[in-house]
Amino acid sequence: MRRAIGRRQVLATLGGTAVGGTVLATAGSVPAAAQDGTDDEGLDKPLAWANGYGGSRYTVISSVVPAQGGGYLVGGRQVSDSDETSAWLGRADADGQLQWDRRYEGGVRGSVETVVTNGDGTYLVAGGRAEGETTGGWVATVSSSGDIQWERRYDDAAKILSAARTGDGYLLLGRRSPGIWTAAVDGDGSVDSDRTSNDSLAFTIRPAGDGTFLLCGVQYTAEGAPTPWVASLAGTNRMRWDQTYETNAVPNQVVPADDGAYLVGYSTDGETEATDGWMAKIGSPGELGWERRYDRNQRDILFSLAATEDGALLGGWSGTGSTGDAWLVSVDAAGEKRWDQIYDTDGWSRFNDLLGTDDGVIVAGSSGGAALLGLYDPSAESGPQSTPVTATPTETSTSTADGTERTARTMGASGETAQEDRTTTAEQAEEPGTTTTGSGPGLGVASALAGVGSAAALFRRNRQDEN
């Protein structure tokens, strides 16, 4: 039986060092707290396992996808003690033990926001990376060991937030100031067609399963207020239809379904800092079916959804002001809440991305100053917990063909329950708003704006007709 991890002591991490271009992040299992497996409302929905990956200052996972041959590929960013942020990629085995990781030097704003599986053992990673003093949109194809095969930078976008594979290339969604940039690119990243919109923000693009793609975000009214927005694109980047909704909400992620799609994000009254988790079901072509709100604390934000056998699991963040904890919400097929659970790590934590698997739902994000990867397994909710064991990594360095040092780790049990207090301020752990992913949004651009004041004022832009 796998060891279950309760809401407290979800993550205990050790510091890492950087050698060459690769971060030697230290990975560790999370000690169990058998006496503290419930949250403040008496629920007990433990994680079957959880692992933390530390870096210099902190590491964040923005996106997780299945890796060919088993395990998971995770992408995000790593911040050094000198505040340089680099795109970061790692591979974990089926139990979340880190096998290798790579850091791609990126100045002050490098990141991997989304990872796309190509199906041939390679992956598209997309985000931002500096070139000299300029940081722009960046995509690359990497091998199964993280070696870059080709890469492209795009000056029309400050960062690529999301990407989806088409028949012979990709659709890219980028952030610019103001607005968004979308592009259809071929298999080596060359732009076939692109378009910009100055009156919209968007965070996720996903394949709808019929050769088309769904994009979600917000569109501004003439008064500058945001309204939820969904658009359908062809693989050529041609817009097929778009729809706005008269409700105070910001969708962070769209998840296509057979009869439409689901949206997850947050809702606001437009006047205060308070937000609720938000989920909606839309039909085709985009009519609003129903919407649900989930209230736990002053600020509740959802970033990702994973389908389950009898509904869905929603992941996000719940707290007060800029301090909060990772949050899971279980809902039925109609979006009605069954339960929700806070995972209190005594540090700033969040679930940025969820991935459904045969074993349960993989949760990915950050806690304190370290990246977090775990498994929620419904079958592990009850029963005795085994003796907590902390895995102690041993490192073996090998040289790659390009001269970059890559570190593989094998994990051995120490037999002791090591726990490190990683209480971190909101500023150290990063304020909401600097991560938005394609595979599963992190604390996105829109999320940051929700906690600072009136949504209408904060989202205000000069409206400009794209057409």
C-alpha positions as CSV (number, residue, x, y, z in Angstrom):
1,M,0.0,0.0,0.0
2,R,1.3,3.5,-0.8
3,R,1.9,5.8,2.1
4,A,-0.8,8.5,2.4
5,I,0.2,12.1,3.0
6,G,-2.2,14.4,4.9
7,R,-2.8,18.1,4.5
8,R,0.1,19.1,6.7
9,Q,3.8,18.3,6.0
10,V,2.9,17.9,2.3
11,L,6.3,19.0,1.4
12,A,9.8,18.9,3.0
13,T,12.6,19.8,0.6
14,L,16.3,20.2,0.6
15,G,18.2,23.0,-1.2
16,G,19.9,22.4,-4.6
17,T,22.9,23.8,-6.4
18,A,23.5,24.8,-10.0
19,V,26.3,23.3,-12.1
20,G,26.8,24.5,-15.7
21,G,23.4,24.9,-17.3
22,T,21.7,22.2,-15.3
23,V,20.1,22.6,-11.9
24,L,21.1,19.9,-9.5
25,A,17.8,20.0,-7.6
26,T,17.5,17.8,-4.6
27,A,14.4,15.7,-4.5
28,G,12.8,14.2,-1.4
29,S,9.7,12.3,-0.4
30,V,7.2,14.0,1.9
31,P,7.0,12.7,5.5
32,A,3.6,11.6,6.6
33,A,1.7,13.0,9.5
34,A,-0.6,10.2,10.5
35,Q,-2.1,12.1,13.4
36,D,-2.9,15.1,11.2
37,G,-4.6,13.8,8.1
38,T,-7.6,16.0,8.2
39,D,-8.3,19.7,7.4
40,D,-10.1,22.2,9.5
41,E,-13.5,20.9,8.3
42,G,-12.7,17.3,9.4
43,L,-12.1,15.9,6.0
44,D,-9.4,13.3,5.2
45,K,-8.4,13.3,1.5
46,P,-4.7,12.5,1.6
47,L,-2.2,12.4,-1.2
48,A,-0.9,8.9,-1.8
49,W,2.6,10.5,-2.3
50,A,4.1,13.9,-2.8
51,N,7.6,14.9,-3.8
52,G,9.4,18.3,-3.7
53,Y,12.1,19.5,-6.0
54,G,14.3,22.3,-4.6
55,G,16.4,24.8,-6.5
56,S,18.4,27.9,-5.6
57,R,15.6,30.1,-4.4
58,Y,12.4,28.4,-5.5
59,T,11.1,26.2,-8.3
60,V,7.6,26.1,-9.7
61,I,5.9,23.4,-11.9
62,S,3.5,25.0,-14.4
63,S,2.7,22.0,-16.6
64,V,2.8,18.2,-16.3
65,V,2.3,15.6,-19.1
66,P,2.8,11.8,-19.4
67,A,6.4,10.9,-20.4
68,Q,6.9,8.3,-23.1
69,G,8.0,5.1,-21.4
70,G,6.3,6.0,-18.1
71,G,6.5,8.7,-15.6
72,Y,6.0,12.4,-16.1
73,L,7.6,15.4,-17.8
74,V,7.2,18.6,-15.8
75,G,8.0,22.1,-16.9
76,G,8.2,25.4,-15.1
77,R,10.8,27.9,-13.9
78,Q,13.5,28.1,-11.4
79,V,14.6,31.3,-9.6
80,S,18.2,31.8,-8.4
81,D,19.3,33.8,-5.4
82,S,20.2,36.6,-7.7
83,D,16.6,36.7,-9.0
84,E,17.4,35.3,-12.4
85,T,14.5,33.2,-13.6
86,S,15.2,30.3,-16.0
87,A,13.0,27.9,-17.9
88,W,13.1,24.5,-16.2
89,L,12.3,21.0,-17.2
90,G,12.4,17.7,-15.4
91,R,11.4,14.1,-15.6
92,A,10.0,12.0,-12.8
93,D,9.3,8.3,-12.6
94,A,5.8,6.9,-11.8
95,D,6.3,7.5,-8.1
96,G,7.4,11.1,-8.6
97,Q,11.1,10.6,-8.0
98,L,13.1,13.1,-10.1
99,Q,15.3,11.3,-12.6
100,W,16.9,14.4,-14.3
101,D,16.2,18.1,-14.7
102,R,17.5,20.9,-16.9
103,R,17.6,24.6,-16.6
104,Y,17.7,26.7,-19.8
105,E,19.3,30.0,-18.9
106,G,16.8,32.8,-19.5
107,G,17.8,36.1,-17.8
108,V,15.2,37.5,-15.5
109,R,12.0,36.1,-17.0
110,G,12.6,32.7,-18.4
111,S,10.0,30.0,-18.0
112,V,8.3,26.9,-19.4
113,E,4.6,27.6,-19.3
114,T,3.4,24.5,-21.2
115,V,4.6,21.1,-22.4
116,V,3.1,19.3,-25.4
117,T,3.8,15.6,-26.2
118,N,4.7,15.0,-29.8
119,G,4.2,11.2,-29.7
120,D,7.6,10.3,-31.0
121,G,9.5,10.7,-27.8
122,T,10.1,14.4,-28.2
123,Y,8.2,17.3,-26.6
124,L,7.4,20.9,-27.4
125,V,8.2,23.3,-24.5
126,A,6.9,26.8,-24.7
127,G,7.2,29.9,-22.5
128,G,9.7,32.8,-22.4
129,R,13.4,33.1,-22.6
130,A,15.8,36.0,-22.8
131,E,18.1,36.9,-25.7
132,G,20.4,39.6,-24.6
133,E,18.3,42.2,-22.8
134,T,15.1,41.2,-24.5
135,T,12.7,38.5,-23.3
136,G,10.2,37.2,-25.8
137,G,8.1,34.2,-26.6
138,W,10.1,31.0,-26.9
139,V,9.4,27.5,-28.1
140,A,11.7,24.5,-28.5
141,T,11.5,20.8,-29.3
142,V,13.5,18.7,-26.8
143,S,14.5,15.1,-26.7
144,S,13.5,12.6,-24.1
145,S,16.5,13.7,-22.1
146,G,15.8,17.4,-22.4
147,D,18.3,18.3,-25.1
148,I,17.1,21.1,-27.4
149,Q,16.7,19.9,-31.0
150,W,15.5,23.3,-32.3
151,E,14.2,26.5,-30.8
152,R,12.5,29.7,-31.9
153,R,11.9,33.1,-30.4
154,Y,8.9,35.4,-31.3
155,D,9.1,39.2,-30.8
156,D,5.4,39.6,-31.2
157,A,4.7,37.9,-27.8
158,A,6.3,38.6,-24.4
159,K,5.7,34.9,-23.5
160,I,4.0,31.9,-25.0
161,L,1.3,30.9,-22.5
162,S,-0.1,27.8,-24.2
163,A,0.3,25.6,-27.2
164,A,-1.5,22.7,-28.9
165,R,-0.4,20.3,-31.6
166,T,-2.0,20.5,-35.0
167,G,-1.7,18.0,-37.9
168,D,1.7,19.3,-39.1
169,G,2.6,21.9,-36.5
170,Y,1.3,23.8,-33.6
171,L,-1.0,26.6,-32.5
172,L,0.6,29.1,-30.1
173,L,-1.1,31.5,-27.7
174,G,1.1,34.3,-26.5
175,R,0.8,37.3,-24.3
176,R,1.6,40.8,-25.5
177,S,1.1,44.3,-24.2
178,P,-1.7,44.9,-24.6
179,G,-3.6,41.8,-25.6
180,I,-2.8,38.4,-27.1
181,W,-1.0,36.9,-30.1
182,T,-2.0,33.6,-31.7
183,A,0.0,31.9,-34.4
184,A,-0.1,28.7,-36.5
185,V,3.5,27.4,-36.9
186,D,4.9,24.5,-38.8
187,G,6.9,21.6,-37.4
188,D,10.0,23.7,-36.9
189,G,8.3,26.7,-35.4
190,S,8.2,28.9,-38.6
191,V,5.1,31.1,-38.5
192,D,2.5,30.3,-41.2
193,S,-0.1,32.8,-40.0
194,D,-0.6,35.0,-36.9
195,R,-3.0,37.5,-35.5
196,T,-3.2,39.9,-32.6
197,S,-6.0,41.2,-30.4
198,N,-5.7,44.2,-28.1
199,D,-9.0,43.9,-26.3
200,S,-8.5,40.4,-24.9
201,L,-6.5,38.3,-22.5
202,A,-6.3,34.5,-23.0
203,F,-4.6,31.8,-21.0
204,T,-5.2,28.3,-22.5
205,I,-5.7,26.7,-25.9
206,R,-6.8,23.1,-26.1
207,P,-7.6,20.6,-29.0
208,A,-11.4,20.0,-29.1
209,G,-10.9,16.5,-30.6
210,D,-12.5,17.3,-34.0
211,G,-9.6,19.1,-35.6
212,T,-10.5,22.5,-34.0
213,F,-9.2,24.2,-30.9
214,L,-10.8,26.1,-28.0
215,L,-9.2,29.2,-26.4
216,C,-10.4,30.8,-23.2
217,G,-9.8,34.1,-21.4
218,V,-11.5,37.4,-21.0
219,Q,-12.6,40.1,-23.5
220,Y,-13.0,43.8,-22.4
221,T,-16.2,45.7,-22.8
222,A,-16.2,49.3,-24.1
223,E,-16.1,50.4,-20.4
224,G,-13.0,48.3,-19.8
225,A,-14.7,45.5,-17.8
226,P,-13.7,41.9,-18.4
227,T,-16.2,39.3,-19.5
228,P,-15.5,35.5,-19.9
229,W,-14.6,34.7,-23.5
230,V,-14.2,31.5,-25.4
231,A,-13.2,31.2,-29.1
232,S,-13.0,28.3,-31.5
233,L,-10.0,28.3,-33.9
234,A,-9.2,26.1,-36.9
235,G,-5.7,24.6,-37.1
236,T,-4.8,27.4,-39.5
237,N,-5.5,30.0,-36.8
238,R,-8.7,31.1,-38.5
239,M,-11.4,32.0,-35.9
240,R,-14.6,29.9,-36.4
241,W,-16.7,31.5,-33.6
242,D,-16.3,33.3,-30.3
243,Q,-18.6,33.9,-27.4
244,T,-18.7,36.1,-24.3
245,Y,-20.7,35.5,-21.2
246,E,-22.5,38.1,-18.9
247,T,-21.0,36.9,-15.6
248,N,-18.3,38.2,-13.4
249,A,-15.7,35.5,-13.9
250,V,-12.3,34.8,-15.3
251,P,-11.6,31.4,-16.9
252,N,-8.1,30.1,-16.4
253,Q,-8.5,26.8,-18.3
254,V,-10.9,25.3,-20.9
255,V,-11.3,21.5,-21.0
256,P,-13.1,20.2,-24.1
257,A,-15.8,17.5,-23.6
258,D,-18.0,15.4,-26.0
259,D,-20.9,17.8,-25.7
260,G,-19.0,21.1,-25.3
261,A,-16.4,22.1,-22.7
262,Y,-15.8,23.0,-19.1
263,L,-14.2,26.2,-17.8
264,V,-12.5,26.7,-14.5
265,G,-11.2,29.9,-12.9
266,Y,-12.6,32.3,-10.4
267,S,-15.4,34.8,-10.0
268,T,-15.4,38.2,-8.4
269,D,-17.9,40.9,-7.5
270,G,-15.8,43.5,-9.3
271,E,-15.5,45.7,-6.2
272,T,-13.5,43.8,-3.6
273,E,-10.6,41.5,-3.3
274,A,-12.8,38.5,-2.6
275,T,-12.9,35.8,-5.2
276,D,-14.6,32.4,-5.4
277,G,-13.6,29.3,-7.3
278,W,-15.7,29.1,-10.5
279,M,-16.6,26.3,-13.0
280,A,-19.0,26.5,-16.0
281,K,-20.2,24.1,-18.6
282,I,-20.7,25.4,-22.2
283,G,-22.3,23.6,-25.1
284,S,-21.4,23.9,-28.8
285,P,-21.0,26.5,-30.2
286,G,-20.3,28.0,-26.8
287,E,-23.7,28.5,-25.1
288,L,-23.5,28.7,-21.3
289,G,-25.2,25.7,-19.7
290,W,-24.5,26.2,-16.0
291,E,-22.0,27.8,-13.7
292,R,-21.0,27.0,-10.1
293,R,-19.1,28.9,-7.5
294,Y,-17.0,27.4,-4.6
295,D,-16.4,29.6,-1.5
296,R,-13.7,28.5,1.0
297,N,-11.7,31.6,2.0
298,Q,-11.5,35.2,1.1
299,R,-9.7,34.4,-2.1
300,D,-10.4,31.1,-4.0
301,I,-9.0,30.5,-7.4
302,L,-9.1,27.4,-9.6
303,F,-6.5,26.7,-12.3
304,S,-7.0,23.2,-13.6
305,L,-9.5,20.3,-14.0
306,A,-9.0,16.6,-14.4
307,A,-11.9,14.3,-15.2
308,T,-12.7,11.4,-12.9
309,E,-15.0,8.4,-13.2
310,D,-17.9,10.2,-11.6
311,G,-17.2,13.9,-12.1
312,A,-14.0,16.0,-11.9
313,L,-11.3,17.1,-9.6
314,L,-10.4,20.8,-9.6
315,G,-7.1,22.2,-8.4
316,G,-6.1,25.7,-7.3
317,W,-5.3,27.9,-4.4
318,S,-7.3,29.2,-1.4
319,G,-6.3,31.8,1.1
320,T,-6.5,35.3,2.4
321,G,-4.7,38.3,0.9
322,S,-1.5,36.9,-0.7
323,T,-1.1,33.9,1.7
324,G,-2.8,30.6,1.0
325,D,-2.6,26.9,0.4
326,A,-3.1,24.3,-2.3
327,W,-6.7,23.5,-2.8
328,L,-8.7,20.5,-4.3
329,V,-12.4,20.5,-5.0
330,S,-14.3,17.3,-6.0
331,V,-17.4,17.8,-8.0
332,D,-20.0,15.6,-9.7
333,A,-20.9,15.7,-13.4
334,A,-23.2,18.7,-12.8
335,G,-20.5,20.7,-11.0
336,E,-22.0,20.2,-7.6
337,K,-19.4,20.1,-4.9
338,R,-18.9,16.9,-3.0
339,W,-15.9,18.0,-0.9
340,D,-13.0,20.3,-0.9
341,Q,-9.7,20.0,0.9
342,I,-6.9,22.5,1.9
343,Y,-3.3,21.1,1.9
344,D,-1.6,23.3,4.5
345,T,2.2,23.2,4.2
346,D,3.0,26.1,6.5
347,G,4.2,27.9,3.4
348,W,2.6,29.5,0.3
349,S,1.4,26.6,-1.9
350,R,-0.8,25.9,-4.9
351,F,-1.8,23.3,-7.5
352,N,-1.1,24.7,-10.9
353,D,-1.9,21.6,-13.1
354,L,-3.8,18.4,-12.8
355,L,-3.3,15.2,-14.9
356,G,-5.7,12.3,-14.8
357,T,-4.0,8.8,-14.8
358,D,-5.0,5.2,-14.2
359,D,-3.8,5.5,-10.6
360,G,-5.6,8.7,-9.8
361,V,-4.9,12.4,-10.4
362,I,-1.4,13.9,-10.5
363,V,-1.2,17.3,-8.8
364,A,1.6,19.7,-9.7
365,G,2.6,23.1,-8.6
366,S,4.7,24.5,-5.8
367,S,4.9,24.8,-2.0
368,G,7.2,27.1,0.0
369,G,10.1,27.5,-2.3
370,A,10.0,24.1,-4.0
371,A,8.2,22.5,-6.9
372,L,5.5,20.0,-5.9
373,L,4.4,16.8,-7.6
374,G,2.0,14.4,-6.0
375,L,-0.8,11.8,-6.5
376,Y,-4.3,12.0,-5.3
377,D,-5.6,8.4,-5.2
378,P,-9.2,7.8,-4.0
379,S,-8.3,4.2,-3.0
380,A,-5.7,5.6,-0.5
381,E,-8.2,7.7,1.5
382,S,-8.7,5.1,4.2
383,G,-6.7,2.5,5.9
384,P,-3.5,2.5,8.0
385,Q,-0.5,4.6,7.1
386,S,2.9,3.1,6.9
387,T,5.9,4.4,8.8
388,P,7.0,7.7,7.3
389,V,10.2,7.5,5.3
390,T,12.2,10.3,3.7
391,A,14.0,9.4,0.5
392,T,17.6,10.5,0.4
393,P,18.9,11.2,-3.1
394,T,22.2,10.0,-4.5
395,E,23.5,11.8,-7.5
396,T,25.4,10.5,-10.6
397,S,26.6,13.1,-13.0
398,T,27.1,12.3,-16.7
399,S,28.1,14.5,-19.6
400,T,25.8,14.9,-22.6
401,A,26.8,15.4,-26.2
402,D,26.4,19.2,-26.0
403,G,28.7,19.4,-23.0
404,T,25.9,20.2,-20.5
405,E,26.0,18.3,-17.3
406,R,22.8,16.3,-16.5
407,T,22.3,14.8,-13.1
408,A,20.4,11.5,-12.6
409,R,19.2,10.7,-9.1
410,T,18.5,7.4,-7.5
411,M,16.5,7.4,-4.3
412,G,17.2,5.4,-1.2
413,A,15.3,5.4,2.1
414,S,17.0,7.0,5.1
415,G,14.6,5.5,7.6
416,E,14.1,8.8,9.3
417,T,11.4,11.4,9.0
418,A,13.3,14.6,8.1
419,Q,11.2,17.7,8.0
420,E,12.4,21.2,7.1
421,D,10.5,24.4,7.9
422,R,10.2,26.1,4.6
423,T,7.9,28.9,5.7
424,T,8.3,31.6,3.0
425,T,6.8,35.0,2.6
426,A,4.5,35.7,-0.3
427,E,7.2,37.9,-1.9
428,Q,9.7,35.0,-1.7
429,A,7.2,32.4,-2.9
430,E,6.1,34.7,-5.7
431,E,2.9,36.8,-5.8
432,P,0.0,35.3,-7.8
433,G,0.1,36.3,-11.4
434,T,3.5,35.4,-12.8
435,T,2.6,31.9,-14.1
436,T,0.0,30.9,-16.6
437,T,0.2,27.5,-18.3
438,G,-1.2,25.9,-21.3
439,S,-1.5,22.4,-20.1
440,G,-2.8,23.7,-16.9
441,P,-2.7,27.4,-15.8
442,G,-0.7,28.4,-12.8
443,L,-1.6,31.5,-10.8
444,G,-2.3,33.4,-14.0
445,V,-2.1,36.9,-15.1
446,A,-5.8,37.4,-14.5
447,S,-5.5,35.7,-11.1
448,A,-3.0,38.3,-10.0
449,L,-5.4,41.1,-10.9
450,A,-8.2,39.7,-8.9
451,G,-6.6,40.3,-5.5
452,V,-5.5,43.8,-6.0
453,G,-8.8,45.7,-6.5
454,S,-11.7,46.2,-8.8
455,A,-11.7,43.8,-11.7
456,A,-13.1,46.4,-14.0
457,A,-10.4,48.9,-13.2
458,L,-7.6,46.5,-13.2
459,F,-8.6,44.9,-16.5
460,R,-9.2,48.2,-18.2
461,R,-7.5,48.6,-21.6
462,N,-8.1,50.9,-24.6
463,R,-10.5,48.9,-26.7
464,Q,-9.3,48.4,-30.2
465,D,-11.2,46.5,-32.9
466,E,-9.0,43.6,-34.1
467,N,-10.7,43.5,-37.5
